Amino acid sequence: MLFKMSLKIEHAKFNDLDALHRIERECFTSEAFTKEHIAYLLESPNAVSLVAEANHEIVGFIVGMIENYGRTTVGHVYTIDVAFKHRRAGVGLRLLDELEHIFLERGVKTSYLEVRIDNKAARELYRKKGYTELEPLENFYAKGRHGLRMKKELKK
Ligand SMILES: CC(C)(COP(=O)(O)OP(=O)(O)OC[C@H]1O[C@@H](n2cnc3c(N)ncnc32)[C@H](O)[C@@H]1OP(=O)(O)O)[C@@H](O)C(=O)NCCC(=O)NCCS
């Protein structure tokens, strides 16, 4: 556990790709992003990719997208992954805190995300961070795998 370890949140580098892909496969099975997709995200100018490091090891990451719709800029929490053995030690909260901070700095006032309806851990994390539930997303992930959209108004 990380309770007494210091955690650093940094911008992800392309060199982190293997570590991020390893954690992604640990976190998701059929829905895991491919290595190519993570590489694309790491290079995307609209993406904010952050890693959490403890003792020089990457223990989790988050990717947010900054999306422009006309005059409105919104943040989209695209994925958040914490390595199994480092869960429940506040890593997810820290990653989300830092992403929201960067969203605000970049002019984002509203943050959105989608989550599997049966993903209790993630839904609790988002609820704790002030996200409220919007509409259900039927078959969003695959047939029978429903999602839920959540939203938070960000404040400085
Ligand atoms: C969801 C996830 C990112 C949470 O990361 P984490 O570092 O373990 O979360 P934290 O330790 O910061 O937890 C913060 C709060 O979230 C809630 N939470 C986290 N895991 C939980 C669980 N298994 N059950 C219930 N609540 C949970 C709790 O309220 C917790 O606060 P507490 O520990 O004081 O009770 C992690 O479980 C994960 O990587 N899951 C697999 C990938 C995934 O599903 N990502 C989300 C996609 S939408």
The ligand as an SDF file (V2000), in Angstrom:
LIG
                    3D

 48 50  0  0  0  0  0  0  0  0999 V2000
  -11.5210    3.1620  -10.1600 C   0  0  0  0  0  0  0  0  0  0  0  0
  -10.0420    3.2420   -9.7610 C   0  0  0  0  0  0  0  0  0  0  0  0
   -9.3100    4.1390  -10.7460 C   0  0  0  0  0  0  0  0  0  0  0  0
   -9.9480    3.8430   -8.3450 C   0  0  0  0  0  0  0  0  0  0  0  0
   -8.5750    4.0890   -8.0600 O   0  0  0  0  0  0  0  0  0  0  0  0
   -8.0020    4.0740   -6.5620 P   0  0  0  0  0  0  0  0  0  0  0  0
   -6.6470    4.6680   -6.5950 O   0  0  0  0  0  0  0  0  0  0  0  0
   -8.1320    2.7180   -5.9980 O   0  0  0  0  0  0  0  0  0  0  0  0
   -9.0330    5.0580   -5.8410 O   0  0  0  0  0  0  0  0  0  0  0  0
   -8.7590    5.8920   -4.4920 P   0  0  0  0  0  0  0  0  0  0  0  0
   -7.9030    5.1130   -3.5700 O   0  0  0  0  0  0  0  0  0  0  0  0
   -8.3110    7.2500   -4.8530 O   0  0  0  0  0  0  0  0  0  0  0  0
  -10.2430    5.9040   -3.9010 O   0  0  0  0  0  0  0  0  0  0  0  0
  -10.9460    7.1080   -3.6930 C   0  0  0  0  0  0  0  0  0  0  0  0
  -12.3620    6.7760   -3.2910 C   0  0  0  0  0  0  0  0  0  0  0  0
  -13.0440    6.0870   -4.3550 O   0  0  0  0  0  0  0  0  0  0  0  0
  -13.9460    5.1090   -3.7970 C   0  0  0  0  0  0  0  0  0  0  0  0
  -13.4810    3.7590   -4.1350 N   0  0  0  0  0  0  0  0  0  0  0  0
  -12.3150    3.4040   -4.7190 C   0  0  0  0  0  0  0  0  0  0  0  0
  -12.2760    2.0550   -4.8950 N   0  0  0  0  0  0  0  0  0  0  0  0
  -13.4260    1.5710   -4.3990 C   0  0  0  0  0  0  0  0  0  0  0  0
  -13.9760    0.2640   -4.2930 C   0  0  0  0  0  0  0  0  0  0  0  0
  -13.3010   -0.8320   -4.7320 N   0  0  0  0  0  0  0  0  0  0  0  0
  -15.2000    0.1190   -3.7430 N   0  0  0  0  0  0  0  0  0  0  0  0
  -15.8930    1.1800   -3.3100 C   0  0  0  0  0  0  0  0  0  0  0  0
  -15.4240    2.4760   -3.3710 N   0  0  0  0  0  0  0  0  0  0  0  0
  -14.2130    2.6510   -3.9160 C   0  0  0  0  0  0  0  0  0  0  0  0
  -13.8900    5.3180   -2.2960 C   0  0  0  0  0  0  0  0  0  0  0  0
  -14.8450    6.3230   -1.9540 O   0  0  0  0  0  0  0  0  0  0  0  0
  -12.4780    5.8400   -2.1020 C   0  0  0  0  0  0  0  0  0  0  0  0
  -12.2920    6.5590   -0.9070 O   0  0  0  0  0  0  0  0  0  0  0  0
  -11.9070    5.7110    0.4540 P   0  0  0  0  0  0  0  0  0  0  0  0
  -10.7900    4.7890    0.0940 O   0  0  0  0  0  0  0  0  0  0  0  0
  -11.5190    6.8090    1.4000 O   0  0  0  0  0  0  0  0  0  0  0  0
  -13.1660    4.9870    0.8400 O   0  0  0  0  0  0  0  0  0  0  0  0
   -9.3890    1.8280   -9.7100 C   0  0  0  0  0  0  0  0  0  0  0  0
  -10.2340    0.9680   -8.9840 O   0  0  0  0  0  0  0  0  0  0  0  0
   -9.1480    1.2200  -11.0780 C   0  0  0  0  0  0  0  0  0  0  0  0
   -8.1050    1.4540  -11.6980 O   0  0  0  0  0  0  0  0  0  0  0  0
  -10.0930    0.4080  -11.5570 N   0  0  0  0  0  0  0  0  0  0  0  0
   -9.9410   -0.2580  -12.8660 C   0  0  0  0  0  0  0  0  0  0  0  0
  -10.0160    0.7220  -14.0070 C   0  0  0  0  0  0  0  0  0  0  0  0
  -11.3370    1.4390  -14.0520 C   0  0  0  0  0  0  0  0  0  0  0  0
  -12.3960    0.8550  -13.8670 O   0  0  0  0  0  0  0  0  0  0  0  0
  -11.2790    2.7580  -14.3410 N   0  0  0  0  0  0  0  0  0  0  0  0
  -12.4540    3.5940  -14.4340 C   0  0  0  0  0  0  0  0  0  0  0  0
  -12.9870    3.6070  -15.8130 C   0  0  0  0  0  0  0  0  0  0  0  0
  -14.4240    4.6460  -15.9420 S   0  0  0  0  0  0  0  0  0  0  0  0
  1  2  1  0
  2  3  1  0
  2  4  1  0
  2 36  1  0
  4  5  1  0
  5  6  1  0
  6  7  2  0
  6  8  1  0
  6  9  1  0
  9 10  1  0
 10 11  2  0
 10 12  1  0
 10 13  1  0
 13 14  1  0
 14 15  1  0
 15 16  1  0
 15 30  1  0
 16 17  1  0
 17 18  1  0
 17 28  1  0
 18 19  1  0
 18 27  1  0
 19 20  2  0
 20 21  1  0
 21 22  1  0
 21 27  2  0
 22 23  1  0
 22 24  2  0
 24 25  1  0
 25 26  2  0
 26 27  1  0
 28 29  1  0
 28 30  1  0
 30 31  1  0
 31 32  1  0
 32 33  2  0
 32 34  1  0
 32 35  1  0
 36 37  1  0
 36 38  1  0
 38 39  2  0
 38 40  1  0
 40 41  1  0
 41 42  1  0
 42 43  1  0
 43 44  2  0
 43 45  1  0
 45 46  1  0
 46 47  1  0
 47 48  1  0
M  END
$$$$
